[in-house]
């Protein structure tokens, strides 16, 4: 809707002229000393009303001001003459304008789930005297839109004794459960300032890497939620090859507009609110606000609806992407504080983590960089052995599912503490992995002899995610192929225990009966610069399993590696070993190997067939009765 049309709508205010007041009277008529008031939040803050409230502060002592995510540049204390105890601010989520004052003890923070804040007021547990809101001009029926922020402001305005509105023709007229009638507004002023815009900043390399990992978890036809932060916002750039995505989120930004325009976000496959983007507020540029203006594709609802875990869970493939400040080795997520200093808030994280976890094929994902840089330039690990004293647990270890850093993805749901520790160490920055492991050993979280992959120069061997791929079998099933990790130990044990005596004899030249931890460690902690073990993941009776392994290991000859394969009996004859062989050849060439070799029992007809039909020129040599050595050149 153009500004000219909106200015024309201001004509509809004439019938309500008796409610129009000056900015000063709007404040002094409805706010008294000691009152509790609410200021519209996020990018919808009513700037003119707020500015006047600050100026008149000395006349309104002991007023308690409630906020949810204050983003303006207004300084409540300096503008009011530096009187520290004039107001008492109370934030449900800490924005930049209040962070300093909360740190200094001049303002309060009330931690609450976003979905539950409206009920404080609906049930009368927190009385509100006055709500200061910013809305669009009324339509011909007298309805104003709350615009880009409906979240908690609509239910709060409905519960307040008095409502003062800043009517601004630059506020988009958004649709959904997003309206208030002029009859419910006690007084108003007319403004014409620009709506606050929010810049997420340039996406750095770390955020881009994390975004790529997150995008790998998002399937076509998923419904997505993205919390506030640079990394969740960066994910949208990595979704351009997805199809028919939907959006159900408390907030979204400009990246969603791009995906709509590119035909990626269609909402046509959503389970509920099909064809609709569902949100409670937006933060971004004027382009985003224009996109939302009178757009029937976008529906705004109060957050006790958008963030209701039951509602969220009805979206099949609901994906929740939220940022953390730190995570401990067991999966406890801190998102609102840095030690004892409160930084942001709970917001909608818990709502969407729990809602997406209950959804069919849902995925709750927490994201964070692996390190933080201190003021002195030193780096600390955000993957911590324990949360810093004072840090709040926002998402419990029982709720957490996926955690992503620039080093990969950890999946913790249903995992033991030992498994979680190994998963978390695997996505920590390599400089801190040994320290994290030592803490885990000290607390008996892992085996006392647990090792990490180490390269030939003594450094942590970095997992090569570039070798991850997938393979379509002859029967149409798809298996995922990836290098082995320490976290795969149990599944590799299960694969080996599934082998019968003959299989074990073919693989190990003896009927080995146990595959204990000490024997498995060398198979999961490898030097990726010299050795490679590829695992194939599939599903057996609905459970994720390792169904195949293909490997090469360095030998005494620098340019020659030894081959080995294991395939579950139920997955043989489908072309897995041949695929693994060819892929290992590709990797072997990259690691400067010239030849592969090994020993085979002559009884092992299937393996001999694989080698004979490999397409490489073979050299065979019988070394003893029933055993042959083979070698072939892999140089191009």
N, C-alpha and C positions, 0 to 999 in steps of 0.2 A: 504494500500500500504506500503510495507516494506521500511526501510531506504535504503537498497541496491538498490531497484528499483528507489527510489527518487534520490539517488546519481547518478544513471545512467542517470536520466533525466537532470542532470546538464550538460551533454554533449550537450544537445540541446541549451545551452547558447552560445556555441562557435560562432555561426553565428551572435551573438549580442555583441561580445567582445568589439566593439568600444564604447558601452554604459557602460561597466564595469569600475568602478572607485574605488579609495580608499575611505574609510569612510570619511576622512577629506575633500577630494575633492567633495564628494557627497553633503556635507553641504555647503562648501564655494562657489561652482560653481553656485548653484541654489538659495541660500538664501542671501539676502542683508539686511543691517540695515533698520528697519522700515517695513519689509515685514509681511504679515499675512500668517501663515502656519498652516497645520492641521496634527496632529499626530494620526495615526491609534489607535483604542481604545480597551478597554476591555483587554482581554487576548491576543489579537493580536498586542499589542504595539511593534513596531520595536525597540527592546532594544539597538542594536548596534548604530543605527542612532540617537536615542534619547540621548544615553550616549555621543556621540560625539558632538551633538548639545549643550549639557550642557557645555561640556568642552570648546567649542569654543565661549561660550556666550559673553565674553568680546569683541569679534570682531564683534558681531551682536547685537548692542544695539537696543532697542525699537522694537524688533520682537514680534508680537502678536501670541501666540500659542493657537490654538483651540483644545479642547478636548471633547470627549464624554466618560465618565466613565474611567478615568485613574486609573489603578490598580497596576502598577509597584511600586517597592520600591525606585525608583530613586528620589533623592532630588534635584530639579532644583536650589535651592538657595545655599545650602551648597556646592554642587559640583562646582558651578560656582563662588566660593569664597565669598559667602554670600552677593552678590550685590543684594539688594532687588528690585531695579527698573530696572534691566537689561532686563527682559522679562515682558510681560503682558500676563498672562494666562487668557483664557476665556473658561469656561466649560459649556457645554449644560447639563451635569449631573455630579454631584460632586463625584469624587472617593476619595479614602483614601489619595492619594498622594497630593491632592490639598485642602482638607478640612481645614487643618490648615491655609493655606495661604489666602483662601477666608475669613475665620473668622477674620484674622488679616488685611484684606483690601489690601493684596498684589496681589490678583487675582480676576477675575470677574466671575459671574454666569449669564448665559442667559437662563431664563426659557422659554421653548418652548415644544409644543407637539412633541413627537418623529416623528410622521408621517409627520410633516410639516418642519422639519429641512432641508431635502434635497432641498426643494423649495427655501430656502434662496439663495442657490447657483445656482440652475437651472435657476432661474429668474434673476440672477445677482444682487440681493439685498445685497449680501455680497461677495465681490471679494476675491478670494483666489489665492495667488501667488504660493504656493508649497504645495503638499501633500506628507507626509512621510508614506509609507505603508509597510506592510509585507505580502508576498504572497508565494505560493508554486512555485516550478520550473515549467517552461512552458512545455506543452505537445508538441507532434510532430507538432502541428499546430501553436504553438507559444502562446497559451493561458495559463496564470497563473491564479490560483484560489485565491480569497481573503481569502479562508480558513474559519476559525471559526468566522470571523467578516465581514459581508457584510453591515449591518445596514446603517449607513450614509456614510461610507468610499467609497463605489462604486460611488454613485452620486457625492460626493465631488471630488474624483479623476477625474471623467469625466469633472468637471467644472474647475479644477485647471489649472493654466498656465503651471506648471511643476509637474511631478510625479517622485519621487525618491522611488525606491523599495528595500526593504531588502528581498532577495530571500532566503528562508530557507527550506531545504528538510524536516525538521521536521513539517512544516506547512501542515495540512491535505489538500488534494485536495477535496473541497466540491463542490457539484453540484447545479444546479439551475441557477438563474440569478446572478452568482457569479464570473465572469471571467473578466480579463483585458488582452488585447493582448500586447505582447512585443513592438509592434510598438507605443503603447500609453504610454510606460514607457520611460522617458527621460534619466534616468540613474539608475544603480543598483549596489548594493554590494551583496556579497554572505555571508550568515551567517549560523551558525550551532548550535545556542543556543537552549535550551529547550523552548517550548511555556509556557507562564505563566499559572499556574494552580490556580484555585480558590476553597477554602475550605469554605463551608457554616457553619462549626462548628457542634458540637454535638447538637442534637435536645433535648431540655429540656422538662419537663413534661407539661409546659404551651403550648408550640408549638404543642405537641402531642395531647393535648385535643382540641385545635383549629382545628388541621388537621382532627380530627375525625368528628367534627361538619361540616366542609366544605365538607368532603367526603360524608356525609349524603345527601347533596344537589345535588351531581353529579349522574346523571342517566347513565345507560348503553347507549352506542352509542353517548355520549357527546363528543364534541371537546373542549379541555382545553387549557387555557393560564395561565401561572404562571409568575408573576413578580419576581424581584430580592428580596431575603430575606429568612431567615431561615424558616418562617412559610409556604410560598408558596412551598418551596422545600420539607418540611416535608409532605405535602399533598400526594405526590406520594406514600409514604409508606402505606397510608390508602386506596389506590385504587386497591389493589391486587385482590379484589373479583368482580371488575367491568368487563364488557365485551365490546369489540370492541370500545374502546376509540380512539379518534383522537387527534392530536395536531396541533394547529395553534397559534403560540406564537412568540413574538419578541425574546424571549430567552428561553432556557431550559437547564437542568443540568443532572447529572448522574442518577437521579431518573427515568427519562424517559427511559433510557437504560434498567434499571431493568424491567420496565413495558413492554417494547418491547420483551425482552427475556422471560418473563413469559406469553406472549400472550395476555396481557391486552390491550396494545396499538397496534392496527392493522391498524387503519385509513380506514378500509374497509367500514364504514358507513358514512364517511364524505360527506357533500353535494358538496363541491368543493375540488379539489386536492385530489380526492379519492386515497387511498393507500399511501399518502405522508404526512410526517411530514413537516410542513411549519414553518420556523423561519428566523430571520435575523442575530442572533449571538448565541453563546453558551458560557457558563462559567462553568468550572468544572475541572475534572481530565484528565489525559492522556487517560484513558479508554474511556471517553466521546469523546475525539478528534479522537481516533482510530475508534470509532463507526461511526462517521460522515465521515470518510475518504473514498471517492469514493463510498459512500453508496447511491444507487438510491432511497432508501426510504426517504432520507432526502434532502429537497430542501431549499437552502438559497436564500433569496430575499432582496433587499433594503427595509428599513422600511417604505418608502412612499407607498409600496405595502402591506407588512405584517400588518402594523398598520393602513391602510386605514379603517375607520369604515364601509364603504360600503362593502368592501371585507370581513371584519370580520363578518358582519351581514348576509352574505350568508351561513354561517355554522349553520345548525340547531343544537339546544342545545349547542351553544357556551357558555362556562363557563369561566369567567375571574376572576382570583384570584390574588389580589394585596394587598400589605402591606401598612398600614397607621401608622403615628406617633401618631396622636390624632384625636378624633372626638368629636364634640360638641353635645349637647342634641337634636339639630334639624337635625343632620345628615351631617353637614359640615365636610369634610374630609381634614385634613392637612397631607401631605406626604413628604414635601420637606424641612421643617424648624423646628427648635426648638426655638420658640420665634422669635427674630430678626436674629438669626443665621441660615444661610442656611446650610442644611445638605446633601441633595442628589439632587433630581430633579424631574421634572414632569414625564420624561420618557414616557412610553407607557400606563400609567394608564388610562388617559382620553380616549385615542383611543379605548382601549379594553372595558372600562366601557360602552361607548356609542355604540360601535359596537355590543357587546354581548346583550345589552338592546334591540337593534333592531332585533336581531336574533329570529327566531321562537323558543320558549321555552328557550331562552337565560337567563343566570344568571350572573350578575356582583356581585362579592363578595369582600368586603374589610375585611382584617383581621388585628388584633392587639391584643397584651396582654392587659389586663384590667388595669395594673399598670406599672409604671416605677420606678426604684430605683435611687435616687439622690446620689451624691457623699458622702453626709453625712449619707447615709444609710436609710434615710426616703423614704417612698413610696408616690407617687402621682398617681392620677387616670388619665388614658389616655382618659377615657370618661369624658369630661369636661363640666361644665355648659356653658362655652364659650371658644373659642380658645385663647390660650395665645397671648397677644399683639405681633404683628409681624408675627405670624404664617400665612402661606399662605393657602388659600382654593384651593386645587388641584381638588377635586371632589366636585361639588356643591350639596347642599341639594336637588336640583331638579333632579340630575343624580343618586343619591345613591339608591341602592336597598337593598342588604343584607350586614350586618355587623356582623362579628363573633369574639367573644373573647372566653376565656376558660370557660366562664359562660353561653354560649349559642349563639343563632342567633337572631338578630333583623331584621325584614323586614320592611323597611320604605317607599317603593315606593307607592305613592298615599295615604299616611297616613297624617292625620292632625298633627299639631304641638303637640297637647296634646297626640295623640297616639304615635308619635315618641318619645316624652319624656319618656313615660312609657316603650316603647320598649328598649330604650337606658339604662334606669336605671336598667332594668331587666338583662342586660348583663354586667353591671358595677360590680366592686368588691364590695361585701357586705359592706365592711367597709366605703364605700363612698356613698352608695345609699341614706341614709337619708339626707346628705348634698346636694346631687344633687336634691332631691325632694324639699328641702327647697328653693333652688334657683329658681326652676320651679314655686313654689307657689308665690314667691316674684314677679316674672314677669308675673303672671297670665297665665302661660302656661297650668296649670292643675287646677282641682277643688281645692278650698281653703281647703276642708276637705279630699283631697286625702290621702290615707294611703298606706303603704307597708305591705306585709305579715310579721308578727312578730311571733316568737315562744313563748312558754310559759315562757321562761327565759328572754324575752325582746329583744332578738337578732333578726336580720333579718332572716326570715325563708327561707332557701335555696331551690330553685326549684329542685325537684328530677327528673332529666332527665332520670334516670334509669327506670322509670315507663312508658316511652314513648314506644308505640308499635303500631301495626296495626292489623286489623281484616278483614277477608274476609267474606262478607255477603252471605246469601243464594242465592241472585241474581247475585253473582259474583263480585259485587263492593267491593272495599277496602276502609275502613275508617281508619283514624289515631286516635289513642287514646293517650291522654296525660293529665297530671295534669293541672288544671286551672292556669292561670296567670292573673295579673291585666290588662294586655292588651286585655283580652278576654271579657271585660265588655260589649262592644257594641253588640257583636255577641250573648252573653247570653241574653241580653235584647231582641234581635230580635227573639231568640228561644221562649222566654216566650210570646212575643206578638203574635206569630204564633198559640198559643194554643187557642182553643175555650173555651166558658164558662164552659162546662162540664169538659174539661181537667184541667182547672184552679181549679175547685171545687174539683176534685179528688186529685190534687197535694197539694193544700193549704187549703182545707176544706171550702173555700169561693171563690166566683168569683172575685178575685182581678183584678182591672182594670189598674193599673199602676205599672211599674217596674223601677222606677227612680233610679238615681245614688246612693242615700242614701240606697236604699234597695239592690242594687246590690253589693255594696262594700264588705259586709260580704261573698258574694259568690265568690269573686275573690281574696280577700286578706285573705288567710287561713294559719293556722299554720300546715305545712306539717308534723310535728311530732305528731300531734294528730288527725287531720282531713284530709280527702281526697275528692276532687271533680275531677272526671275524665270527660273530654269532648271528644266527638266523632266528628271529622271534616269530612265533605263530601262536595260535590258540588251540588248546586241547581241552575239549569239554568246557569251553567258555573261559578258561584260565590261561593267562599269558605264560608261555613256556619258551625256553630255548630249545629249538627242535633240530639245530644243526650247528656245527662248528667247522671252520676251515682255518688252517694256520700255517705259517712258516716261521722257523726259528733260525737264528744265526748258528753257524757251525765253526769249526776251526779254520775253514777256508773262508776268507773275508768276502768273496763274491758269490758264495754258494749258501743257500738256505734249505732247511729240511722241511718237507711238507707233512701235514697230518690232517685227517678229516674224521668227523663223527656225525652221523645223521640218525635221528630217532627212527625206529623201525616203521612207524606209521607214516613217515614222510619220505620214504625211499622211492626211487623210480620216477621222481617228478622233476629231475634236472637240477636239483639243489647243488650237488657236489660239482657238477660241471660249471655252474655259474660261479661258485666260490673259487674254483681253480682259476678261471679266467680273470676274476676280480683280483685275486691274490697276485697273479702275474703282473697286472697293471700296477699294483702297489709296490711289488718287488722291484719293478723297473725304476720307480720313483725313488726307491731307497738304494739304488745302484747295485742290485744283485744281478748277476749274469746267468745264474743257473739255479734250478730247483732239483732236489733229489730226495731220496728216502729209501726205506726198506719195506717190502711187501711179502707177506706169506703167499705162496703159490696157491693156497686154498682160497684166498680172498679174491675170487673171480670178479666180483663187481668192481673192486678197486683197480684191478689189472685192466679191466675194460675201460675205465675212466682214463687211465694213463695212456693206454694204447690208442684211444680215439681223441686224445687231447689236441692233435694237430701239430704238436711239436716233435722234432726229431729226437728219438729216444736212444739212450744207451742203457742196455740191460746187462746185469752181471750176477750170476749165481754165486753167492758167497758161502752158502752151506746148504745142506739138504733142506728143501722146502722153503727157502728164503731167497729172494732176489733183490738186488739193489737196482735202482733206476736213477737216471739223471737226464735232464733235458735243458737245452739252452733257451733262455727267455729274452735274450737280446733281440732288439728289433732288427 
